[in-house]
Amino acid sequence: MTQDPWTALEARRQRRHWRAWPWGWAALGLGIGAWGCAFLLTLLVWASVGMPGDGNHAMRATQPYLVGTLVLSAAVVLATLVASVLSFRLRRQPAGGFLGLALLGLLAAILLLPSLLSRAATTQVLIGHVTPIWQAGGWQG
């Protein structure tokens, strides 16, 4: 370690160079990337639906891509949240950070609102809960 204060100050600035990054624009780009991941997940789910009676071959074929895109979208959402917070705290393009959070909020509203408003949707299916596949009339369909 040197005794020169200017060298020590320069070394400290080199370690903190990430503070000057454009965090707001990064949050905005990552928010757009979260929408792209949702679109890709939708396409992969549509591609994994096979013809009735064909078994689960289509789902097995797209399963690694689905899991990979799901992990990528979770990482993008987390990175968007971190970049938005940093844009507010460091005052680096806070408008971009706000737009990134707004895009995430809109995506969450679009994905979660139909399930929250639906009265017919149920979450009471438990593991091991027996649900008959025929009606109570006695005929197996």
Contacts in CASP RR format, 6 or more apart in sequence:
PFRMAT RR
TARGET T0000
AUTHOR 0000-0000-0000
METHOD contacts of the structure
MODEL  1
MTQDPWTALEARRQRRHWRAWPWGWAALGLGIGAWGCAFLLTLLVWASVG
MPGDGNHAMRATQPYLVGTLVLSAAVVLATLVASVLSFRLRRQPAGGFLG
LALLGLLAAILLLPSLLSRAATTQVLIGHVTPIWQAGGWQG
1 8 0 8 1.000
2 8 0 8 1.000
19 90 0 8 1.000
19 92 0 8 1.000
20 92 0 8 1.000
21 92 0 8 1.000
22 92 0 8 1.000
22 93 0 8 1.000
23 83 0 8 1.000
23 84 0 8 1.000
23 86 0 8 1.000
23 87 0 8 1.000
23 90 0 8 1.000
23 92 0 8 1.000
23 93 0 8 1.000
23 97 0 8 1.000
24 83 0 8 1.000
24 84 0 8 1.000
24 86 0 8 1.000
24 87 0 8 1.000
24 92 0 8 1.000
24 93 0 8 1.000
24 94 0 8 1.000
24 95 0 8 1.000
24 96 0 8 1.000
24 97 0 8 1.000
24 100 0 8 1.000
25 93 0 8 1.000
25 96 0 8 1.000
26 83 0 8 1.000
26 87 0 8 1.000
27 80 0 8 1.000
27 83 0 8 1.000
27 84 0 8 1.000
27 87 0 8 1.000
27 96 0 8 1.000
27 97 0 8 1.000
27 99 0 8 1.000
27 100 0 8 1.000
27 101 0 8 1.000
28 96 0 8 1.000
28 97 0 8 1.000
28 99 0 8 1.000
28 100 0 8 1.000
28 103 0 8 1.000
29 80 0 8 1.000
29 100 0 8 1.000
30 76 0 8 1.000
30 79 0 8 1.000
30 80 0 8 1.000
30 83 0 8 1.000
30 100 0 8 1.000
31 76 0 8 1.000
31 80 0 8 1.000
31 100 0 8 1.000
31 103 0 8 1.000
31 104 0 8 1.000
32 103 0 8 1.000
33 76 0 8 1.000
34 73 0 8 1.000
34 76 0 8 1.000
34 77 0 8 1.000
34 80 0 8 1.000
34 103 0 8 1.000
34 104 0 8 1.000
34 107 0 8 1.000
35 103 0 8 1.000
35 107 0 8 1.000
37 69 0 8 1.000
37 72 0 8 1.000
37 73 0 8 1.000
37 76 0 8 1.000
38 73 0 8 1.000
38 107 0 8 1.000
38 111 0 8 1.000
40 69 0 8 1.000
41 66 0 8 1.000
41 69 0 8 1.000
41 70 0 8 1.000
41 73 0 8 1.000
44 62 0 8 1.000
44 65 0 8 1.000
44 66 0 8 1.000
44 69 0 8 1.000
45 66 0 8 1.000
47 58 0 8 1.000
47 62 0 8 1.000
48 58 0 8 1.000
48 59 0 8 1.000
48 61 0 8 1.000
48 62 0 8 1.000
48 63 0 8 1.000
48 66 0 8 1.000
49 58 0 8 1.000
49 59 0 8 1.000
50 57 0 8 1.000
50 58 0 8 1.000
50 59 0 8 1.000
77 104 0 8 1.000
80 100 0 8 1.000
80 101 0 8 1.000
80 103 0 8 1.000
80 104 0 8 1.000
81 101 0 8 1.000
81 104 0 8 1.000
83 97 0 8 1.000
84 96 0 8 1.000
84 97 0 8 1.000
84 98 0 8 1.000
84 100 0 8 1.000
84 101 0 8 1.000
86 92 0 8 1.000
87 93 0 8 1.000
87 94 0 8 1.000
87 96 0 8 1.000
87 97 0 8 1.000
88 94 0 8 1.000
88 97 0 8 1.000
115 121 0 8 1.000
125 131 0 8 1.000
133 140 0 8 1.000
133 141 0 8 1.000
134 140 0 8 1.000
134 141 0 8 1.000
END
